[in-house]
Amino acid sequence: MEEVTLTIDMFWLVLIVAALGLLIVGAIAIFAWKAFSDDSRGFVSYERYLDFLTTHKIRSNLPVYLNEAYADYLQKRNEFWSTYGQVIVAVFIVIILAILMLTKTITAEAGLPILSAVSGFAIAKGVSSSKNTPSNPNDPNIG
């Protein structure tokens, strides 16, 4: 096995790549924190609306549709956080592989298949199947 020597130029290059990678991961984390830290960004006044309906004794089918919309909102939110966590891990893997390949700790024959798997994962996450839920189940145009 050949010994790897790390020159001062390579050291600075690795340091720059690591700093850039940490900056990207930090930016992604700050985005999520800023976008979802406010409590009012949730589902629009769901509890207040139900309280309004009960206090004014309004009996309509609207709460059924509101419950379906709220369940759909929760499902989409959970899918987002799942995908968000997987993207953070993928970015971290790319950063580590880039550093290992720059320092010649691993060869391109070992690193590139892993990078292609990570990029395949990113492409697969980008393509999503959409589920169409009708807003009115009694609509004759659906079906």
N, CA, C and O atoms as a GROMACS GRO file, in nm:
protein
  572
    1MET      N    1   0.085  -0.118   0.000
    1MET     CA    2   0.000   0.000   0.000
    1MET      C    3   0.089   0.123   0.000
    1MET      O    4   0.189   0.130   0.072
    2GLU      N    5   0.053   0.217  -0.079
    2GLU     CA    6   0.136   0.336  -0.092
    2GLU      C    7   0.099   0.438   0.015
    2GLU      O    8  -0.018   0.454   0.050
    3GLU      N    9   0.199   0.506   0.066
    3GLU     CA   10   0.179   0.602   0.173
    3GLU      C   11   0.130   0.734   0.114
    3GLU      O   12   0.180   0.780   0.011
    4VAL      N   13   0.035   0.793   0.180
    4VAL     CA   14  -0.023   0.919   0.134
    4VAL      C   15   0.041   1.033   0.211
    4VAL      O   16   0.040   1.035   0.334
    5THR      N   17   0.098   1.127   0.138
    5THR     CA   18   0.154   1.245   0.203
    5THR      C   19   0.062   1.363   0.176
    5THR      O   20   0.014   1.382   0.064
    6LEU      N   21   0.039   1.439   0.277
    6LEU     CA   22  -0.051   1.553   0.267
    6LEU      C   23   0.033   1.679   0.262
    6LEU      O   24   0.095   1.717   0.362
    7THR      N   25   0.035   1.744   0.147
    7THR     CA   26   0.111   1.868   0.135
    7THR      C   27   0.032   1.984   0.194
    7THR      O   28  -0.087   1.970   0.225
    8ILE      N   29   0.098   2.096   0.209
    8ILE     CA   30   0.031   2.213   0.267
    8ILE      C   31  -0.079   2.265   0.174
    8ILE      O   32  -0.181   2.315   0.221
    9ASP      N   33  -0.057   2.254   0.041
    9ASP     CA   34  -0.161   2.295  -0.053
    9ASP      C   35  -0.283   2.204  -0.043
    9ASP      O   36  -0.397   2.251  -0.046
   10MET      N   37  -0.259   2.075  -0.032
   10MET     CA   38  -0.368   1.979  -0.018
   10MET      C   39  -0.443   2.002   0.113
   10MET      O   40  -0.565   1.990   0.119
   11PHE      N   41  -0.369   2.035   0.218
   11PHE     CA   42  -0.431   2.063   0.348
   11PHE      C   43  -0.528   2.180   0.337
   11PHE      O   44  -0.640   2.172   0.388
   12TRP      N   45  -0.488   2.288   0.272
   12TRP     CA   46  -0.575   2.404   0.258
   12TRP      C   47  -0.694   2.373   0.169
   12TRP      O   48  -0.804   2.422   0.194
   13LEU      N   49  -0.672   2.293   0.065
   13LEU     CA   50  -0.783   2.254  -0.022
   13LEU      C   51  -0.886   2.172   0.056
   13LEU      O   52  -1.007   2.194   0.042
   14VAL      N   53  -0.839   2.079   0.136
   14VAL     CA   54  -0.929   1.998   0.218
   14VAL      C   55  -1.002   2.086   0.319
   14VAL      O   56  -1.121   2.067   0.344
   15LEU      N   57  -0.932   2.180   0.378
   15LEU     CA   58  -0.994   2.271   0.473
   15LEU      C   59  -1.101   2.357   0.408
   15LEU      O   60  -1.207   2.381   0.466
   16ILE      N   61  -1.074   2.404   0.286
   16ILE     CA   62  -1.173   2.486   0.213
   16ILE      C   63  -1.296   2.402   0.179
   16ILE      O   64  -1.409   2.449   0.194
   17VAL      N   65  -1.274   2.278   0.132
   17VAL     CA   66  -1.387   2.190   0.098
   17VAL      C   67  -1.469   2.159   0.223
   17VAL      O   68  -1.592   2.160   0.218
   18ALA      N   69  -1.402   2.132   0.334
   18ALA     CA   70  -1.474   2.102   0.458
   18ALA      C   71  -1.552   2.225   0.506
   18ALA      O   72  -1.667   2.211   0.550
   19ALA      N   73  -1.493   2.343   0.499
   19ALA     CA   74  -1.563   2.464   0.542
   19ALA      C   75  -1.682   2.494   0.451
   19ALA      O   76  -1.789   2.532   0.500
   20LEU      N   77  -1.664   2.476   0.321
   20LEU     CA   78  -1.774   2.498   0.227
   20LEU      C   79  -1.888   2.398   0.252
   20LEU      O   80  -2.005   2.433   0.249
   21GLY      N   81  -1.850   2.273   0.278
   21GLY     CA   82  -1.951   2.171   0.307
   21GLY      C   83  -2.027   2.201   0.434
   21GLY      O   84  -2.150   2.187   0.439
   22LEU      N   85  -1.955   2.242   0.538
   22LEU     CA   86  -2.023   2.277   0.663
   22LEU      C   87  -2.111   2.401   0.646
   22LEU      O   88  -2.216   2.412   0.709
   23LEU      N   89  -2.068   2.493   0.562
   23LEU     CA   90  -2.150   2.611   0.534
   23LEU      C   91  -2.280   2.572   0.463
   23LEU      O   92  -2.386   2.626   0.493
   24ILE      N   93  -2.271   2.477   0.370
   24ILE     CA   94  -2.391   2.431   0.300
   24ILE      C   95  -2.486   2.358   0.395
   24ILE      O   96  -2.606   2.384   0.394
   25VAL      N   97  -2.431   2.268   0.477
   25VAL     CA   98  -2.515   2.196   0.573
   25VAL      C   99  -2.577   2.295   0.672
   25VAL      O  100  -2.694   2.281   0.708
   26GLY      N  101  -2.499   2.394   0.717
   26GLY     CA  102  -2.552   2.496   0.807
   26GLY      C  103  -2.663   2.578   0.744
   26GLY      O  104  -2.762   2.611   0.809
   27ALA      N  105  -2.646   2.612   0.615
   27ALA     CA  106  -2.750   2.688   0.545
   27ALA      C  107  -2.878   2.609   0.533
   27ALA      O  108  -2.988   2.663   0.547
   28ILE      N  109  -2.866   2.480   0.507
   28ILE     CA  110  -2.984   2.394   0.498
   28ILE      C  111  -3.054   2.386   0.634
   28ILE      O  112  -3.177   2.392   0.642
   29ALA      N  113  -2.975   2.373   0.740
   29ALA     CA  114  -3.033   2.364   0.875
   29ALA      C  115  -3.098   2.496   0.915
   29ALA      O  116  -3.205   2.496   0.976
   30ILE      N  117  -3.035   2.608   0.883
   30ILE     CA  118  -3.094   2.739   0.916
   30ILE      C  119  -3.223   2.762   0.838
   30ILE      O  120  -3.318   2.819   0.890
   31PHE      N  121  -3.225   2.716   0.712
   31PHE     CA  122  -3.349   2.728   0.634
   31PHE      C  123  -3.464   2.657   0.704
   31PHE      O  124  -3.572   2.714   0.719
   32ALA      N  125  -3.441   2.533   0.748
   32ALA     CA  126  -3.548   2.458   0.814
   32ALA      C  127  -3.588   2.524   0.945
   32ALA      O  128  -3.706   2.530   0.980
   33TRP      N  129  -3.490   2.573   1.018
   33TRP     CA  130  -3.519   2.636   1.146
   33TRP      C  131  -3.602   2.762   1.126
   33TRP      O  132  -3.699   2.785   1.199
   34LYS      N  133  -3.565   2.844   1.029
   34LYS     CA  134  -3.639   2.968   1.003
   34LYS      C  135  -3.777   2.941   0.942
   34LYS      O  136  -3.874   3.008   0.976
   35ALA      N  137  -3.784   2.844   0.853
   35ALA     CA  138  -3.910   2.818   0.784
   35ALA      C  139  -4.014   2.753   0.874
   35ALA      O  140  -4.134   2.775   0.855
   36PHE      N  141  -3.971   2.674   0.970
   36PHE     CA  142  -4.067   2.596   1.047
   36PHE      C  143  -4.062   2.621   1.197
   36PHE      O  144  -4.120   2.543   1.273
   37SER      N  145  -3.995   2.725   1.242
   37SER     CA  146  -3.990   2.749   1.386
   37SER      C  147  -4.111   2.826   1.437
   37SER      O  148  -4.147   2.815   1.554
   38ASP      N  149  -4.174   2.904   1.350
   38ASP     CA  150  -4.290   2.983   1.390
   38ASP      C  151  -4.412   2.891   1.402
   38ASP      O  152  -4.444   2.817   1.309
   39ASP      N  153  -4.480   2.897   1.516
   39ASP     CA  154  -4.595   2.810   1.539
   39ASP      C  155  -4.714   2.846   1.452
   39ASP      O  156  -4.799   2.762   1.425
   40SER      N  157  -4.722   2.970   1.408
   40SER     CA  158  -4.837   3.012   1.329
   40SER      C  159  -4.828   2.966   1.184
   40SER      O  160  -4.920   2.992   1.106
   41ARG      N  161  -4.722   2.898   1.146
   41ARG     CA  162  -4.708   2.853   1.009
   41ARG      C  163  -4.773   2.717   0.986
   41ARG      O  164  -4.761   2.661   0.877
   42GLY      N  165  -4.839   2.664   1.084
   42GLY     CA  166  -4.903   2.534   1.070
   42GLY      C  167  -5.031   2.542   0.990
   42GLY      O  168  -5.049   2.633   0.908
   43PHE      N  169  -5.117   2.449   1.013
   43PHE     CA  170  -5.245   2.446   0.944
   43PHE      C  171  -5.327   2.567   0.989
   43PHE      O  172  -5.327   2.600   1.107
   44VAL      N  173  -5.394   2.631   0.899
   44VAL     CA  174  -5.456   2.762   0.922
   44VAL      C  175  -5.570   2.753   1.023
   44VAL      O  176  -5.677   2.704   0.989
   45SER      N  177  -5.549   2.799   1.144
   45SER     CA  178  -5.650   2.820   1.248
   45SER      C  179  -5.752   2.706   1.256
   45SER      O  180  -5.872   2.730   1.263
   46TYR      N  181  -5.704   2.584   1.256
   46TYR     CA  182  -5.791   2.468   1.257
   46TYR      C  183  -5.877   2.463   1.383
   46TYR      O  184  -5.998   2.443   1.375
   47GLU      N  185  -5.815   2.480   1.499
   47GLU     CA  186  -5.888   2.470   1.626
   47GLU      C  187  -5.987   2.585   1.642
   47GLU      O  188  -6.099   2.564   1.689
   48ARG      N  189  -5.946   2.706   1.604
   48ARG     CA  190  -6.037   2.820   1.616
   48ARG      C  191  -6.158   2.804   1.525
   48ARG      O  192  -6.268   2.844   1.561
   49TYR      N  193  -6.137   2.746   1.407
   49TYR     CA  194  -6.249   2.728   1.315
   49TYR      C  195  -6.349   2.627   1.371
   49TYR      O  196  -6.470   2.649   1.363
   50LEU      N  197  -6.300   2.517   1.428
   50LEU     CA  198  -6.391   2.419   1.487
   50LEU      C  199  -6.464   2.477   1.607
   50LEU      O  200  -6.582   2.447   1.627
   51ASP      N  201  -6.397   2.560   1.687
   51ASP     CA  202  -6.464   2.627   1.798
   51ASP      C  203  -6.574   2.720   1.749
   51ASP      O  204  -6.681   2.727   1.809
   52PHE      N  205  -6.547   2.791   1.640
   52PHE     CA  206  -6.648   2.880   1.582
   52PHE      C  207  -6.771   2.801   1.538
   52PHE      O  208  -6.884   2.844   1.562
   53LEU      N  209  -6.749   2.687   1.473
   53LEU     CA  210  -6.862   2.606   1.427
   53LEU      C  211  -6.945   2.554   1.543
   53LEU      O  212  -7.068   2.554   1.536
   54THR      N  213  -6.881   2.511   1.650
   54THR     CA  214  -6.955   2.457   1.763
   54THR      C  215  -7.026   2.566   1.842
   54THR      O  216  -7.137   2.544   1.891
   55THR      N  217  -6.966   2.684   1.857
   55THR     CA  218  -7.033   2.790   1.933
   55THR      C  219  -7.153   2.848   1.859
   55THR      O  220  -7.249   2.890   1.923
   56HIS      N  221  -7.150   2.849   1.728
   56HIS     CA  222  -7.261   2.901   1.650
   56HIS      C  223  -7.356   2.790   1.604
   56HIS      O  224  -7.447   2.814   1.524
   57LYS      N  225  -7.334   2.672   1.653
   57LYS     CA  226  -7.418   2.556   1.624
   57LYS      C  227  -7.437   2.534   1.474
   57LYS      O  228  -7.548   2.511   1.427
   58ILE      N  229  -7.328   2.543   1.402
   58ILE     CA  230  -7.330   2.518   1.257
   58ILE      C  231  -7.296   2.372   1.235
   58ILE      O  232  -7.191   2.324   1.278
   59ARG      N  233  -7.385   2.302   1.167
   59ARG     CA  234  -7.361   2.161   1.139
   59ARG      C  235  -7.354   2.145   0.988
   59ARG      O  236  -7.455   2.146   0.919
   60SER      N  237  -7.234   2.131   0.940
   60SER     CA  238  -7.217   2.113   0.796
   60SER      C  239  -7.117   1.999   0.774
   60SER      O  240  -7.060   1.946   0.869
   61ASN      N  241  -7.098   1.964   0.651
   61ASN     CA  242  -7.000   1.862   0.618
   61ASN      C  243  -6.860   1.918   0.607
   61ASN      O  244  -6.764   1.846   0.580
   62LEU      N  245  -6.848   2.047   0.627
   62LEU     CA  246  -6.719   2.111   0.614
   62LEU      C  247  -6.614   2.057   0.711
   62LEU      O  248  -6.499   2.042   0.670
   63PRO      N  249  -6.646   2.026   0.837
   63PRO     CA  250  -6.543   1.969   0.924
   63PRO      C  251  -6.486   1.836   0.873
   63PRO      O  252  -6.370   1.805   0.899
   64VAL      N  253  -6.566   1.759   0.802
   64VAL     CA  254  -6.515   1.634   0.745
   64VAL      C  255  -6.404   1.664   0.646
   64VAL      O  256  -6.299   1.601   0.647
   65TYR      N  257  -6.429   1.762   0.559
   65TYR     CA  258  -6.329   1.799   0.459
   65TYR      C  259  -6.209   1.866   0.525
   65TYR      O  260  -6.095   1.849   0.480
   66LEU      N  261  -6.236   1.941   0.630
   66LEU     CA  262  -6.127   2.004   0.702
   66LEU      C  263  -6.039   1.901   0.770
   66LEU      O  264  -5.917   1.916   0.772
   67ASN      N  265  -6.099   1.796   0.826
   67ASN     CA  266  -6.021   1.688   0.886
   67ASN      C  267  -5.936   1.616   0.782
   67ASN      O  268  -5.821   1.582   0.808
   68GLU      N  269  -5.992   1.595   0.663
   68GLU     CA  270  -5.915   1.530   0.556
   68GLU      C  271  -5.799   1.619   0.513
   68GLU      O  272  -5.688   1.571   0.488
   69ALA      N  273  -5.825   1.749   0.503
   69ALA     CA  274  -5.719   1.841   0.464
   69ALA      C  275  -5.610   1.847   0.571
   69ALA      O  276  -5.491   1.854   0.539
   70TYR      N  277  -5.650   1.844   0.698
   70TYR     CA  278  -5.552   1.846   0.807
   70TYR      C  279  -5.469   1.718   0.808
   70TYR      O  280  -5.348   1.723   0.830
   71ALA      N  281  -5.531   1.604   0.784
   71ALA     CA  282  -5.457   1.478   0.777
   71ALA      C  283  -5.359   1.479   0.660
   71ALA      O  284  -5.247   1.430   0.671
   72ASP      N  285  -5.402   1.535   0.548
   72ASP     CA  286  -5.314   1.547   0.432
   72ASP      C  287  -5.197   1.640   0.462
   72ASP      O  288  -5.084   1.614   0.421
   73TYR      N  289  -5.224   1.749   0.534
   73TYR     CA  290  -5.119   1.842   0.574
   73TYR      C  291  -5.016   1.772   0.662
   73TYR      O  292  -4.895   1.788   0.642
   74LEU      N  293  -5.063   1.694   0.760
   74LEU     CA  294  -4.971   1.623   0.848
   74LEU      C  295  -4.887   1.520   0.772
   74LEU      O  296  -4.768   1.504   0.800
   75GLN      N  297  -4.948   1.452   0.677
   75GLN     CA  298  -4.876   1.354   0.597
   75GLN      C  299  -4.768   1.422   0.514
   75GLN      O  300  -4.655   1.373   0.507
   76LYS      N  301  -4.801   1.533   0.451
   76LYS     CA  302  -4.702   1.606   0.369
   76LYS      C  303  -4.590   1.661   0.456
   76LYS      O  304  -4.474   1.661   0.415
   77ARG      N  305  -4.624   1.707   0.577
   77ARG     CA  306  -4.521   1.759   0.666
   77ARG      C  307  -4.424   1.648   0.708
   77ARG      O  308  -4.303   1.671   0.713
   78ASN      N  309  -4.476   1.531   0.737
   78ASN     CA  310  -4.389   1.420   0.775
   78ASN      C  311  -4.303   1.374   0.658
   78ASN      O  312  -4.186   1.340   0.678
   79GLU      N  313  -4.359   1.374   0.537
   79GLU     CA  314  -4.280   1.339   0.419
   79GLU      C  315  -4.167   1.440   0.398
   79GLU      O  316  -4.056   1.403   0.362
   80PHE      N  317  -4.198   1.569   0.420
   80PHE     CA  318  -4.096   1.671   0.405
   80PHE      C  319  -3.980   1.649   0.501
   80PHE      O  320  -3.864   1.652   0.461
   81TRP      N  321  -4.011   1.627   0.629
   81TRP     CA  322  -3.904   1.611   0.728
   81TRP      C  323  -3.824   1.484   0.703
   81TRP      O  324  -3.703   1.481   0.728
   82SER      N  325  -3.889   1.379   0.656
   82SER     CA  326  -3.817   1.257   0.621
   82SER      C  327  -3.720   1.282   0.506
   82SER      O  328  -3.604   1.244   0.512
   83THR      N  329  -3.769   1.347   0.402
   83THR     CA  330  -3.683   1.378   0.288
   83THR      C  331  -3.575   1.477   0.327
   83THR      O  332  -3.461   1.466   0.281
   84TYR      N  333  -3.607   1.572   0.411
   84TYR     CA  334  -3.511   1.671   0.456
   84TYR      C  335  -3.394   1.604   0.530
   84TYR      O  336  -3.278   1.637   0.505
   85GLY      N  337  -3.425   1.513   0.619
   85GLY     CA  338  -3.319   1.441   0.690
   85GLY      C  339  -3.233   1.358   0.597
   85GLY      O  340  -3.111   1.351   0.614
   86GLN      N  341  -3.294   1.295   0.498
   86GLN     CA  342  -3.218   1.214   0.403
   86GLN      C  343  -3.128   1.301   0.316
   86GLN      O  344  -3.018   1.260   0.280
   87VAL      N  345  -3.174   1.420   0.281
   87VAL     CA  346  -3.090   1.510   0.202
   87VAL      C  347  -2.971   1.560   0.283
   87VAL      O  348  -2.861   1.571   0.230
   88ILE      N  349  -2.992   1.589   0.410
   88ILE     CA  350  -2.880   1.630   0.496
   88ILE      C  351  -2.775   1.519   0.502
   88ILE      O  352  -2.655   1.547   0.492
   89VAL      N  353  -2.819   1.396   0.518
   89VAL     CA  354  -2.724   1.283   0.522
   89VAL      C  355  -2.652   1.268   0.389
   89VAL      O  356  -2.532   1.240   0.386
   90ALA      N  357  -2.723   1.285   0.278
   90ALA     CA  358  -2.662   1.274   0.145
   90ALA      C  359  -2.557   1.382   0.124
   90ALA      O  360  -2.449   1.354   0.070
   91VAL      N  361  -2.586   1.504   0.164
   91VAL     CA  362  -2.489   1.613   0.151
   91VAL      C  363  -2.365   1.584   0.235
   91VAL      O  364  -2.253   1.607   0.191
   92PHE      N  365  -2.386   1.534   0.356
   92PHE     CA  366  -2.274   1.499   0.443
   92PHE      C  367  -2.188   1.389   0.382
   92PHE      O  368  -2.065   1.395   0.390
   93ILE      N  369  -2.250   1.290   0.321
   93ILE     CA  370  -2.174   1.182   0.255
   93ILE      C  371  -2.092   1.236   0.139
   93ILE      O  372  -1.977   1.197   0.121
   94VAL      N  373  -2.149   1.325   0.061
   94VAL     CA  374  -2.076   1.384  -0.052
   94VAL      C  375  -1.956   1.464  -0.002
   94VAL      O  376  -1.848   1.457  -0.062
   95ILE      N  377  -1.972   1.538   0.106
   95ILE     CA  378  -1.861   1.616   0.161
   95ILE      C  379  -1.749   1.524   0.208
   95ILE      O  380  -1.632   1.547   0.177
   96ILE      N  381  -1.784   1.421   0.282
   96ILE     CA  382  -1.683   1.328   0.333
   96ILE      C  383  -1.612   1.257   0.217
   96ILE      O  384  -1.490   1.243   0.220
   97LEU      N  385  -1.686   1.213   0.117
   97LEU     CA  386  -1.624   1.147   0.002
   97LEU      C  387  -1.532   1.242  -0.075
   97LEU      O  388  -1.426   1.202  -0.121
   98ALA      N  389  -1.574   1.367  -0.089
   98ALA     CA  390  -1.488   1.463  -0.158
   98ALA      C  391  -1.357   1.483  -0.083
   98ALA      O  392  -1.251   1.489  -0.145
   99ILE      N  393  -1.363   1.493   0.048
   99ILE     CA  394  -1.241   1.509   0.127
   99ILE      C  395  -1.153   1.385   0.117
   99ILE      O  396  -1.032   1.396   0.102
  100LEU      N  397  -1.214   1.266   0.125
  100LEU     CA  398  -1.136   1.143   0.115
  100LEU      C  399  -1.072   1.125  -0.022
  100LEU      O  400  -0.961   1.075  -0.033
  101MET      N  401  -1.143   1.167  -0.127
  101MET     CA  402  -1.087   1.154  -0.260
  101MET      C  403  -0.979   1.261  -0.284
  101MET      O  404  -0.882   1.235  -0.356
  102LEU      N  405  -0.993   1.379  -0.225
  102LEU     CA  406  -0.889   1.482  -0.239
  102LEU      C  407  -0.760   1.442  -0.170
  102LEU      O  408  -0.651   1.469  -0.221
  103THR      N  409  -0.772   1.378  -0.056
  103THR     CA  410  -0.652   1.336   0.016
  103THR      C  411  -0.598   1.203  -0.035
  103THR      O  412  -0.498   1.152   0.016
  104LYS      N  413  -0.664   1.147  -0.136
  104LYS     CA  414  -0.625   1.019  -0.197
  104LYS      C  415  -0.627   0.905  -0.095
  104LYS      O  416  -0.551   0.809  -0.107
  105THR      N  417  -0.714   0.917   0.004
  105THR     CA  418  -0.736   0.808   0.098
  105THR      C  419  -0.813   0.696   0.029
  105THR      O  420  -0.785   0.578   0.051
  106ILE      N  421  -0.910   0.734  -0.054
  106ILE     CA  422  -0.979   0.637  -0.136
  106ILE      C  423  -0.961   0.678  -0.282
  106ILE      O  424  -0.939   0.796  -0.312
  107THR      N  425  -0.969   0.584  -0.370
  107THR     CA  426  -0.950   0.611  -0.512
  107THR      C  427  -1.084   0.647  -0.576
  107THR      O  428  -1.191   0.633  -0.516
  108ALA      N  429  -1.076   0.694  -0.699
  108ALA     CA  430  -1.197   0.728  -0.772
  108ALA      C  431  -1.281   0.604  -0.799
  108ALA      O  432  -1.404   0.613  -0.807
  109GLU      N  433  -1.216   0.489  -0.815
  109GLU     CA  434  -1.290   0.364  -0.839
  109GLU      C  435  -1.377   0.327  -0.720
  109GLU      O  436  -1.480   0.261  -0.736
  110ALA      N  437  -1.338   0.368  -0.601
  110ALA     CA  438  -1.417   0.339  -0.481
  110ALA      C  439  -1.518   0.451  -0.452
  110ALA      O  440  -1.629   0.423  -0.406
  111GLY      N  441  -1.481   0.576  -0.478
  111GLY     CA  442  -1.566   0.688  -0.441
  111GLY      C  443  -1.676   0.720  -0.540
  111GLY      O  444  -1.786   0.759  -0.501
  112LEU      N  445  -1.647   0.704  -0.668
  112LEU     CA  446  -1.746   0.743  -0.768
  112LEU      C  447  -1.872   0.656  -0.768
  112LEU      O  448  -1.981   0.711  -0.788
  113PRO      N  449  -1.864   0.525  -0.746
  113PRO     CA  450  -1.991   0.449  -0.734
  113PRO      C  451  -2.078   0.494  -0.616
  113PRO      O  452  -2.200   0.492  -0.625
  114ILE      N  453  -2.013   0.533  -0.508
  114ILE     CA  454  -2.091   0.582  -0.394
  114ILE      C  455  -2.155   0.716  -0.429
  114ILE      O  456  -2.271   0.741  -0.396
  115LEU      N  457  -2.080   0.802  -0.497
  115LEU     CA  458  -2.137   0.931  -0.539
  115LEU      C  459  -2.252   0.912  -0.637
  115LEU      O  460  -2.351   0.985  -0.632
  116SER      N  461  -2.239   0.815  -0.727
  116SER     CA  462  -2.348   0.792  -0.822
  116SER      C  463  -2.471   0.735  -0.750
  116SER      O  464  -2.584   0.764  -0.790
  117ALA      N  465  -2.451   0.656  -0.646
  117ALA     CA  466  -2.565   0.607  -0.569
  117ALA      C  467  -2.634   0.721  -0.496
  117ALA      O  468  -2.757   0.726  -0.489
  118VAL      N  469  -2.555   0.814  -0.441
  118VAL     CA  470  -2.613   0.929  -0.371
  118VAL      C  471  -2.689   1.018  -0.470
  118VAL      O  472  -2.797   1.068  -0.438
  119SER      N  473  -2.632   1.038  -0.589
  119SER     CA  474  -2.703   1.121  -0.688
  119SER      C  475  -2.828   1.050  -0.739
  119SER      O  476  -2.929   1.116  -0.766
  120GLY      N  477  -2.824   0.918  -0.752
  120GLY     CA  478  -2.944   0.843  -0.789
  120GLY      C  479  -3.053   0.857  -0.684
  120GLY      O  480  -3.171   0.866  -0.716
  121PHE      N  481  -3.012   0.857  -0.559
  121PHE     CA  482  -3.107   0.879  -0.450
  121PHE      C  483  -3.170   1.017  -0.460
  121PHE      O  484  -3.291   1.032  -0.443
  122ALA      N  485  -3.087   1.119  -0.490
  122ALA     CA  486  -3.139   1.256  -0.500
  122ALA      C  487  -3.237   1.268  -0.616
  122ALA      O  488  -3.339   1.337  -0.604
  123ILE      N  489  -3.208   1.203  -0.727
  123ILE     CA  490  -3.299   1.207  -0.841
  123ILE      C  491  -3.429   1.136  -0.808
  123ILE      O  492  -3.538   1.183  -0.843
  124ALA      N  493  -3.419   1.022  -0.740
  124ALA     CA  494  -3.539   0.947  -0.703
  124ALA      C  495  -3.626   1.026  -0.605
  124ALA      O  496  -3.748   1.016  -0.611
  125LYS      N  497  -3.564   1.103  -0.516
  125LYS     CA  498  -3.641   1.184  -0.423
  125LYS      C  499  -3.707   1.303  -0.494
  125LYS      O  500  -3.811   1.351  -0.451
  126GLY      N  501  -3.645   1.349  -0.603
  126GLY     CA  502  -3.700   1.462  -0.677
  126GLY      C  503  -3.824   1.426  -0.755
  126GLY      O  504  -3.911   1.510  -0.777
  127VAL      N  505  -3.834   1.301  -0.797
  127VAL     CA  506  -3.949   1.254  -0.872
  127VAL      C  507  -4.047   1.195  -0.771
  127VAL      O  508  -4.016   1.096  -0.704
  128SER      N  509  -4.163   1.255  -0.760
  128SER     CA  510  -4.260   1.206  -0.662
  128SER      C  511  -4.391   1.176  -0.730
  128SER      O  512  -4.429   1.241  -0.828
  129SER      N  513  -4.458   1.078  -0.679
  129SER     CA  514  -4.591   1.047  -0.731
  129SER      C  515  -4.691   1.128  -0.651
  129SER      O  516  -4.690   1.126  -0.528
  130SER      N  517  -4.776   1.198  -0.721
  130SER     CA  518  -4.873   1.282  -0.652
  130SER      C  519  -5.002   1.204  -0.632
  130SER      O  520  -5.047   1.131  -0.719
  131LYS      N  521  -5.058   1.224  -0.516
  131LYS     CA  522  -5.184   1.158  -0.483
  131LYS      C  523  -5.294   1.263  -0.495
  131LYS      O  524  -5.292   1.364  -0.423
  132ASN      N  525  -5.388   1.240  -0.582
  132ASN     CA  526  -5.498   1.333  -0.601
  132ASN      C  527  -5.612   1.296  -0.509
  132ASN      O  528  -5.673   1.189  -0.524
  133THR      N  529  -5.643   1.383  -0.415
  133THR     CA  530  -5.757   1.362  -0.329
  133THR      C  531  -5.866   1.460  -0.372
  133THR      O  532  -5.844   1.580  -0.378
  134PRO      N  533  -5.983   1.408  -0.400
  134PRO     CA  534  -6.090   1.498  -0.442
  134PRO      C  535  -6.134   1.586  -0.326
  134PRO      O  536  -6.136   1.542  -0.211
  135SER      N  537  -6.168   1.709  -0.357
  135SER     CA  538  -6.216   1.799  -0.253
  135SER      C  539  -6.361   1.769  -0.217
  135SER      O  540  -6.406   1.801  -0.107
  136ASN      N  541  -6.433   1.709  -0.309
  136ASN     CA  542  -6.573   1.675  -0.284
  136ASN      C  543  -6.597   1.533  -0.334
  136ASN      O  544  -6.592   1.511  -0.455
  137PRO      N  545  -6.622   1.437  -0.246
  137PRO     CA  546  -6.640   1.299  -0.290
  137PRO      C  547  -6.766   1.279  -0.374
  137PRO      O  548  -6.776   1.179  -0.445
  138ASN      N  549  -6.860   1.369  -0.369
  138ASN     CA  550  -6.984   1.356  -0.444
  138ASN      C  551  -6.975   1.420  -0.582
  138ASN      O  552  -7.074   1.428  -0.654
  139ASP      N  553  -6.855   1.467  -0.619
  139ASP     CA  554  -6.837   1.533  -0.749
  139ASP      C  555  -6.850   1.432  -0.861
  139ASP      O  556  -6.774   1.334  -0.863
  140PRO      N  557  -6.944   1.449  -0.955
  140PRO     CA  558  -6.964   1.351  -1.062
  140PRO      C  559  -6.852   1.351  -1.164
  140PRO      O  560  -6.840   1.256  -1.242
  141ASN      N  561  -6.770   1.457  -1.167
  141ASN     CA  562  -6.662   1.464  -1.267
  141ASN      C  563  -6.541   1.380  -1.227
  141ASN      O  564  -6.451   1.362  -1.308
  142ILE      N  565  -6.537   1.329  -1.105
  142ILE     CA  566  -6.424   1.250  -1.057
  142ILE      C  567  -6.459   1.103  -1.075
  142ILE      O  568  -6.570   1.059  -1.042
  143GLY      N  569  -6.363   1.029  -1.126
  143GLY     CA  570  -6.390   0.886  -1.135
  143GLY      C  571  -6.361   0.831  -1.263
  143GLY      O  572  -6.379   0.711  -1.284
   0.00000   0.00000   0.00000
